[in-house]
Amino acid sequence: MNVMQETSALMNVAARPPVIFERGEGSWLFDTSGRRYLDFIQGWAVNALGHCPDTITEVLAEQGRRLISPSPAFFNDKSAALAQFLAEKSCCDQAFFTSSGAEANEGAIKLARKYGSLHRGGAYEIVTFDGGFHGRTLATMSASGKPAFAPLFEPKVPGFPKARLNDIDSVLAAITDKTVAVMLEPIQGEAGVVPATARFLQDLRTLTRDKGLLLILDEVQTGIGRTGALFAYEHAGIEPDIMTLGKGIGGGVPLGAVLAQSHASCFQHGDQGGTYSGNPLMCAVGLAVARRVAEDGFLAGVRDKGRHLVDALEALGRRHGLGGVRGAGLLLALDLGKPVSSEVAKRAFDAGLLLNAPRPDTLRFMPALTVSTAEIDEMVAILEPIIASVR
């Protein structure tokens, strides 16, 4: 049986290469033929500690023998411990756990609208941004500013006027008496790793406070060490009212979170829930991942490896006349200067390197936070002849 026959029962929702992966270890994936691939996608910044680290596999085995899912109608020790850890490490006071980042963003939208109904005369609009990406539920697709989403699944959920990233005047123009919040990613990942500037985030925080609006930061991709800080908002010296997490918080298992400061944490009984919300199996993993990333020296290592990757990509760019490098920590993009990123990513796959091409002229790099400098150098060594041949 060939790969297409083996996978024919799966819905065809993406163009996948004709291989089947069966094992992972650190920065490497292995397919069923035994071939290995250097993974600089890591599940779209999901595997914070790489593939199948002992930190996660041992916790899964231990917790799986103790308690998996007692129902969200009851407290459990792991969700309580993870919520307390995140509250101590962030500016937020309370957490609601979900199974994905999209679900977390959906929860943040609901929380903001609840706040509007209680404190702002029923205001419900949330200003979001062109190029933003918040998930694939109907509400989070509506909140996103991804052009490809525009014709899909109409009618969209109303209430998400769009502003332009790093343009505070466009935000001001989008605010009306119906506005309750502003929501954005500190770095727009799907747009090609486009950062909000520190000045813009500071001005946005001032504007929202002056107008009594909530500031929601979608840190699904940037949170839990990805940018070299535990949370990306720390780089700008601001504090959001609501923050969402996903991807890295689970280190590969399905886990997300809505975090809120106490004044914004206004859900009442029956407003929010979920069958798997806060289940101890996933929260035990989340706690182990968060504690590992928060250990002394870990984030300094992410920053050091991020600088090494930036230096390597900038040197590659100089040798081949490419554009610049943007991003922070280990969430970076390389501007290829020409619409060849899909071809580069395809040839890289054939050479045993997994890269993401979020835009026609852009490669995105999201290695494990535990990637080694030697693996970074190996990635560049594989990529360079491909860049030279394509350009």
N, C-alpha and C positions, 0 to 999 in steps of 0.2 A: 504494500500500500504506500503511495507517495504522500507527500506532505499535504497536498490539496485535498486528497481523499480523507486523510486522517482528521483534517480540520473542517470538513464540509458541514458539520452540524453546528458550527459557530456562526452567529450572524456576521455578515460581511459589512462591518462598519469602519474598516480602515484598510489601507493598502499595506499589508505586512509582507516582509520577505519570506521566501519559502524555506524557512528553517524552524525548528521547534527547540526552544531552550528547556533544559531539564535540571540544570544545576548552576549555582552561583557561589563565588568565594571572593570576598573583598571587592576588588575593582574588576573582577573577571566574571563573565558568563560563559557557560559551556552548552553547546547544542547536543542533540541526540547522536550526532556522528563523532562527538568527542572534540570538535574544534572549539577553541577558546577565543573570546572577543574581549578587548579592553573597553570597558563600559564607562563612557563619559556622559551618559544620559541618566543612569541610575533611577529608572522609573520616573523621569521628570522630577529630579531633585527629591525623590522619596526616600531612597536608601541612605540616610544620613551617615550610618556607620558601615556602609558597604553591604554586599550580599552576605546574608546568613552569618552575622557575627555572633560569637558566643554570648555576648551581652543580651541578645534577643532570643536566640534559640534555647538557652538554658532557662530563661524566664518563662518562655512559652511552655516548656515541658513541666517546670515546677508548678506554675499557676494552673496549667491544664489538669494537673492531678488534684488541685485544691478546690477551685471554684471557677466556673466559666461564665455563667449568666444566671444570676438569681432573680432577674426582673428589675427594671428601672423603678419599680414601685417600692424598692427597698434600698437602703444604703449598703454599700460594700466598702471594704477597707482600701482597695486599690484606687477607686475613683476619688475617694476622699483624700487620699495621700497625694495623688497627682494634682488635684485641684489646689490643695494647700501649697504644693511645691511651686506651681505656676503663679499663684498669688504672691508668694514670697519673692519670686524672681522678676516679676513684672510690675507694671503700674496698676494692674487690675486686681479686683477683690474676689470675684466669683467666676466659676466656669460651668459651662454646659457642654458635655461631650457628645460627639457625633461620630459617624462612620466615614466621613470624607470631608474635604475642604469645601466642596460645593454645598454640602449639607450645612456646614458651619456658616458659610456666607448667607445661605437661605435663612438660618436662624438669626444672624445679625440683622438682616433686613426686617424680619418679623419683630425683633426686639426694638429696633428704631421706630417702626410704625406703632408699636405699642406705646413707646415713649411719647410719640406725637399725639396719640389719642388721649393720653393722660395729662400731658403737660404743654402741648402746643395747639390746642383747639382742633385736633384731628388732622394736623399736618402729616403727610405721608410720603412726599417726594424725597428722593435721595439723589443728590447730584453725583454722577459718576463720570468716567472719562473716556474720551476717544482712545482706542487702543487697549483699554482695560480688559481683563479677563477674570471672571469670578466663578465660573463653573458651567455646568450643562443642565441644571434644572431650568424650568421655564423662567423663573424669576431671576436666577443668576445669569442666564443668557441675556435676558432683557437688561440687566444691570451692566453687562459687558459692552464694550465698545468695539468688538471684533467685527470687521466688515462682513466676513463670511457668514456670520449669524443673522444678518439683516433679513434675508428672505426666508429663513427657516421657521417653521412651526407657528405661523401667524394665527391669531393675533397674539402679540407679545403682552407681557404684564406691563401695564402703564406705570408711570411714576418715576422714571429714571432719566431726567434731562442730562445732557452730556456737556462737559466742559473740556478744555484742552489742558493736558498735563503741563505743569510749569508756567501756567498763564493765570495768575490770580484774578485778573480782570474778567476772564471768561467764567470763572467760578461765581464771582459777584453777579454777573449778568444772568446766571442760571438760577439764582436764589429768588424765591417768591415767598408769599405768606403760606404757601403749601409745603415749603421745604422743612424737613426735620433733621437731615443729616447730609454729610459729604462722605463718600466712600471711595477709597483708592488703594492700589498696591504701592508700597514704597519703591519697588522696581517692577515695571510692567514686564513680566516674563514672556508671555506669548507674543507680545508686540516686538520682541527681539532684544530683550534686556535693556529697557529704557528707564533710567532712574529718575525719580522725582528729586529735585535738588533739595539740599538741606534748607536753603532759604525759602523755597516754595512751601515745604512742609511747615516751617515755622510761621510763615505768613498765613497759611491755611489754618493752623491751630489758633492764631490770633483772631482771624476772621470768624471762625466757627464759634469761638467763645464770646466774641462781641455780639454775635447775633443769636446766641442761645441755641446753637445747633450742635448735634453730636458729630464727632469725627470718628469714622470707622476705618481702621487699617486692615486690609486683607494681607496678612502675613503667612498665607498658606504656603507660598514658595520661599519667602525670605526668612521665615521664623526658624527658631531652634538652630542657630549657629550658621546658617547658610552664608550670611554676609560678613561673618567674622565677629559679630556681636550676637548675643542670645536672641535679641529681637532687632529688626532693622531700624525701628523708630529711635533706638538709642543713638544712632549716628547723628540725628538731627537735634537731639536734646529736647524732644517733645514727648507728650503722653497722649495716646488716643483715649477716647471714652469707651470704645468697643474695639476689640481685636479678634481676628480669626486665625486659627492655626489648622494645619493639615500636613500632608506629605511628610516632612521630616519628623514631626512629633511621634509618628508611629514607626519610623525607621523601616517601613515596608509593610506593616500591617495596617488595616483600615481603621484610622483614627483621626478625628479632627476635634476642634474645640471652638466655642464662642466664649471669649473672656470679656468681662465688663467691669468698669468701676462701679462702685455701689450706687451712685446716683443714676446710672443708666441701666442697672440690673433690675428691671421692673416687670418681668414676667410674673403673672399670677397663676395659681393652680389651674391646670388645664390648657394654658396657652401654648405650651411647648412640651414635646416628649419624643419618644422614639424607642422602639423595641430593644435596640442594642445600645442605647445611650448609657455610657459609663460602664459598660460591662467589664468585669475585673480582668479578663484575659487580655484585652487590648490595653486597658489602663495600666496594667502591670508592665507591659512593654513600653508604653509611653513614659512611664516613670523611670524605667531603666535607661532609656535613650536620653531623656532630659537631664538626668543626673550625670550621665557620662559626658554630655556636651558641656555641662556646667562645671566639670572638674577643673582644678587649677591647671593652666597651661594648654587646655584643649583649644580654646578659641584663639589663643595666640598662635597655635599651630595652624589653624585654619587661615588666619591672616598671613602668616609666612608663606604657606603653600599657595594662597591666592596671589601674592606678589610674585612668586616664582612662575605661576602660570601666566600672569600678565606680562612679565618680562619675556617669557618664551614666545608668547603670541605676538607681542610687539616686534620682537626680533624677526619672527617669521614674516610679519607684515612688511617690515623694511626691506627684507630680501626679495619680496615678490610684489611690491607696490600695492599692498592692500590698504584698506581703511584702518580705522582705529579700533581699540579695545575698550569696551565699556562694561559697567557692572560693579560688583563689590564682592570681596571674599571669593567664594567658589561658585558664584553665579555670574558668569561672564559671557560676553558675545564678541565675536570677531567680524568686522565689516569686510566683506570680500570685495566690495567695490563694483561687482557685476552680479547679475542674477544667475549665479551658478551653484548656489548652496545645495540644492537638491542633488545635483550631479556629484558634488563633492561628497555629500553624505552617503550616496549610493556606492561610490567607489571606496569610501572608507569602510563601509560595511563589508564589501568584498575583500578588503585587506585585513579584516578582523578588528575594526575600530567602530564603536557605536557613537555617533554624533547626531545632534538634532539640528534641523534647518527650519527655524520658525518663520523666517522671511526669505524671499528669493535671494537676497544678498547677504544673509546673516547666518552664521553658525553659533549655536548656543552650547556652552560647556557647563555641565552640572555634575562633576565627579563626586564620589563619596567624600565626606569631610575627612575621612581617614586615608585618602589617596596619598601615595608617596611621591616625593619629587622625582624619583626614578621612573615612576609610571607616567608622570606628567611629561618627562623628557621622551619616553617611549611613544606617547601619544603624538607629540610634535614630530618625531622621526617618521612615524607612519603617515602623518598628514602632509608633510612638506612635499614629497614627490607628487602627491595627488593634486595639491594646489598648483604646482608647477605645470602639470600636464593639462589640467582643466583650463587654466588661464592662458 
